[in-house]
Amino acid sequence: MAAVDAPILTVEEQQEKWLAEASSAVRMHAEKMQEAIEARTLSDVLKHAWSMLAELRTSQLSPQNYYELYIIVFDELQALEAYFRSEIEENDRSVEELYEIVQHAGYIVPRLYLLVTVGSVYIQSKGAPAKDILKDLVEMCKGVQHPTRGLFLRHYLSTVTKNKLPDVGNRYEEDGGTVQNSVDFVLQNFKEMVWLWVRMEHKQIVSDPERRAKEREALRLLVGFNLTRLGSLDGVDLEMYSECVMPRVIDIICNSGDTIAQQYLSEVMIQVFPDEFHLAKLDDTLTNFCTQLTPGVNLQSLLTSLMDRLANYAVESTAEGVQPKKKWEKKAIAGMYESFQNAVNNLMSNQPDALDDQKYSSVMLSLLKLVLQAYPDRSDRVDELFNFAASCLADKVLDNKSVNLVKKMLILPVEHYGNMSSVLDLNGWPVLLDVLKFEQRLEVSRELCKAALKAGTPIDNVEHVTKVFEFIKPLLEDPADPEKMPESDPSDFEEDQTLVAKLVHLFKAPEGELDVQFKIYSVARKQFGKGGELRMKYTFPPLIFNFTRLAIVVKKALDGGAELGKVSVEKILQYTKQLLAVLCTHYPKLAFNSYTHAARVADKCGCVEDTIEMLDCAFVLFEEEIMANSKDEMLTLPTLISCITSMKKLGDDAFEKFSKKLCSYSANLLKKEDACAAAFMCSHLFHKASQEEQRKKVLDCLQRSLKVVDNCKPQRPLFVDILNSYMYFFTNANEHITVNHINVLWALTRDKMAEDEGGVSDTGFAKVTTYYQNTVDYVQAKQVAGDEGARWNEIDAS
């Protein structure tokens, strides 16, 4: 005979097979039970119910699969309970009789499920005091000692009786018992379930420790459900919790001696009971409970959970519309910080292994949150926390998670207060920052800048600005040891320095305190000078801009008779020139724009010598750094022309010197198109000149552009630009621009617009045509504008 080998199933496949077989059997018996229920045949109902419940006697299924089987059975038991209830209410069957009958079932597991089901109906019928039935059921459940079967049986008992426990004001109170009876029942069931749950570890029903731990984790909700029931009893007030519930729960948890059980049940205990209870018994929880737990329990999660809950409770207690707290609550809230601080100190002293660096950092972060929420005005406690955390973490190599927690601690006050000034008063902040490495401090400084910019609150005194620079020092200077300087992406460096540049605009002294504002910028000037060549590209320009803006405000204040002490426009411009001198050494093109801006400000303030000095520097930079590139030259030249044109107090000699240079630059441009455009732009230099000879140069510049345009390609755009330049000066009554000049140029432009120029795109031609037509429309509108139209009527704009 040939033997046929059966396929070898994996553990998962075998479990699926057993679950499928058991589920099928349950559904088959449930269907027959339902038929018997419809036929109102009690004996058949009990027989099939017993057969269905017998499937729960299995020891083969894992806890997860046993749970799935249990759920199927549980649903069917709801129909059975409804049937028992109808038998009592409609058929006048005695509930005592039912209670007696089901006790004769064969196996203990089916018998006890049937007893609990009938017991639920018994309590609801009020045929006997609820307390007696509950006591009877919880004692009988001791008959099942298998951990998995026993846990699910007791969970079924908790579930079906959860709405039938005697409680304040419900129908089961008084004759049925008291809240104390309900507490005794739940705690006894809880104690037995904890014992069964822990036995899974000690009996080692599953040999693999990892798998055994997972299976125990899967069953933890069954055990924790008892504490949830306790927390939901209305009759459990603070007195009962303090004198009865809390001591017994703690005793059950601690006596289990099991890390998994203590960890989970402690967390559930914190979550299910009201904050008011935890607040009242905080010292007992921290000193008597936490210290009795086994060394393997993660005390950090318990402490942080308790801190977070009580912090929220403290905030809610001060909200509008909330009933004022009792005197003892206010006192307890006031003492929360000391209680938690002492608990952490004792743990660090007596159980140093209980809180490693990561757990300690997490606890301190939660304690910081509690301080910020419960004591928003106690910055001294925030300072104390920072110093204490720094002393514990100093000289340690922190892992990434610990570092992230410390970073959150440092940023949290800024986000909470909504401004940087409140953080600047914390002397412990930089002390805690120093426990991090340079790269980590750099990240914190970056986040601090972002938080400050988001808040937008001004930093309004010299002391605070100095502290800002101390706090964000990693962004401002390289470390003393070059080897500690991390490699950074250029884009990250640019982003960091841009943040610093934006921060400068938050340096705002109170209105009118210009001497303070000057000192603030002077401190920034000194600090930015230490940043090195790469940083000044980003930090100098905003500081220069703010110095020049201050110069204008100071000038206005001085003209109004204000007394500003040592602050003067000249001194501000002197500092500005010093910054510009350093900047132009490394970034000449960037310094060029800053020089022209500063020169405009100096002219506005009437500082002619400073204006000329800065213009000289700008022209030197243009000649030495910019003229080498014709493209840059043409892009930059309008800036110089605009700068000189805007000058009000430059003086004729200086004006003549600079205007001649600009005309020379424009004439020497390599591209004829650029030379033509630069020539008619230079005409604006002379339009507002005080001397007649200078004003005549407007026409000279325009005619020079017409001479150059003949050698340009394409010509149409340039002709229209020149025509509009003539029209501008004619509109502004320059006596040297006559109607004859305009008519001659208009005729030339009209002819050019009619010619077919190659090399011009359809889009370009359309733009020029629109520009020209707008010019025609403008002139024609002037011609019909009444008295003003007389001088315009001679222009042939057809």
Secondary structure, DSSP 8 states (H G I E B T S, - for coil): ----------HHHHHHHHHHHHHHHHHHHHHHHHHHHHHT-HHHHHHHHHHHHHGGG-SSS-HHHHHHHHHHHHHHHHHHHHHHHHHHHTS---HHHHHHHGGG-SSHHHHHHHHHHHHHHHHHHTSS-HHHHHHHHHHHGGG--SHHHHHHHHHHHHHHHTTSS--TTSTTSBTTB-HHHHHHHHHHHHHHHHHHHHHHHHTTSSS-HHHHHHHHHHHHHHHHHHHHHHHH-TT--HHHIIIIIHHHHHHHHHHH--HHHHHHHHHHHHHHS-HHHHHHTHHHIIIIIGGGS-TTS-HHHHHHHHHHHHHHHHHHHTSTT-----HHHHHHHHHHHHHHHHHHHHHHHH-GGGS-HHHHHHHHHHHHHHHHHH-TT-HHHHHHHHHHHHHHHTT----HHHHHHHHHHHHHHHHHHSSSHHHHT-THHHHHHTTS-HHHHHHHHHHHHHHHHHH---B-SHHHHHHHHHHTHHHHS--SSGGG-----HHHHHHHHHHHHHHHTTB---TT-HHHHHHHHHHHHHHHTTS-HHHHHHHHHHHHHHHHHHHHHHHHHHHTT---TT--HHHHHHHHHHHHHHHHHH-HHHHHHHHHHHHHHHHHTT-HHHHHHHHHHHHHHIIIIITTSHHHHHHHHHHHHHHHHH-SS--HHHHHHHHHHHHHHHHT-SSHHHHHHHHHHHGGGTTT-SSHHHHTHHHHHHHHHHHHHTT-SS-HHHHHHHHHHHHHHHHTT-TTS-HHHHHHHHHHHHHHHHS--TT--HHHHHHHHHHHHHHHHHHHHHHTSGGGGGTTTTS---
